[in-house]
Amino acid sequence: MATKKKNARSKSPKKRASKPSKRKPSSVKAKKTPVATMKAAAIDKTGPPEVLTIHTLPIPKVGPKDVLISLLAAGVGIWDAQVRKGDYSVGSKRFPRVLGSDGAGIVADVGKDVRRFKEGDRVWAYEWGGSKTGFYAEYVAPNEKNVAHAPDELTLIEAGAAAVTGLTALQGVDDHLKLDKSDTILVFGATGAVGSLAVQFAKRTGAHVVATASPGRAETTLHEIGIEQVFDPRAADASERLRSFAPGGLSAVLAFAGGDDLEKCIDQLVPGGSVVYPNGIEPEPRKRPKVRMIPYDAVGGRAPLERLNRAVAEARLKVVIEKVYKLEQAAEAHARIEQGHVVGRIVLQIR
């Protein structure tokens, strides 16, 4: 039997060569390449957390300057919930729409013009309002300018939790406050996703850092990441506690929440002091004479991400994570973030 098979194979090429196909090229049907798909948490309409469900969608196409990332983790932000509800409009308006603006994973493919990354690299990325899919998915393909190698100091779960929040925290501290060792700064809302990173970036400058937190787990978390002077801004003696921590007054306030308690803290700024806060804080801090009010938005891109990498190492950053949910639990993650009082960030584990 083996001999007969061998003979059949040896005759086959001659037969095909001597009798070329007479079919016209136009009549030959090309084989269809199967479309590769992925799981993603997406919405088909705006609404409550329940509209966020698992879909099977095509893996995004990789453009010349894109990086296809096999995601391990994606950050969940309150801004994602606002987009889901229809309160905030950004990026694609077509459904189904995949949410999420940042995450971390492994490079699966790169565009033909990409030189900085190769398959297998550990990366993190932030792309706000991208034209392709969001980060609540098994794959995402951001432009390479919005991607950086993930810091060795962080796991990919931690990196997935800290890309956009890290950029927001670092830029508030370094770009808008420009702290030095003579400054005393209050971080208001210090236990949230951004605040818990900002206190560490501020501390690395050598400035005197004071922070707010509710009693219990939130306050304990700040102590665990190295912030010693913490007080509850809602307590009856909050002003006295703040004065005891900053007897010479505050040089600056970095605010990640608003309201009457924040305004009382701002009262203790020295003349010429600054209040820095991301756009979207509600209520927005009121303007005052002799106080510089500096709202800002986080800026992404290659240089900011690489600068964030260096700051992670300098600060020996500890990423605070409230809870890790599976991709299939994206609706639960949104319900949790809308409850408020989240310590650190909520993360989706994709794989």
Disulfide bonds with the S-S distance in Angstrom:
none
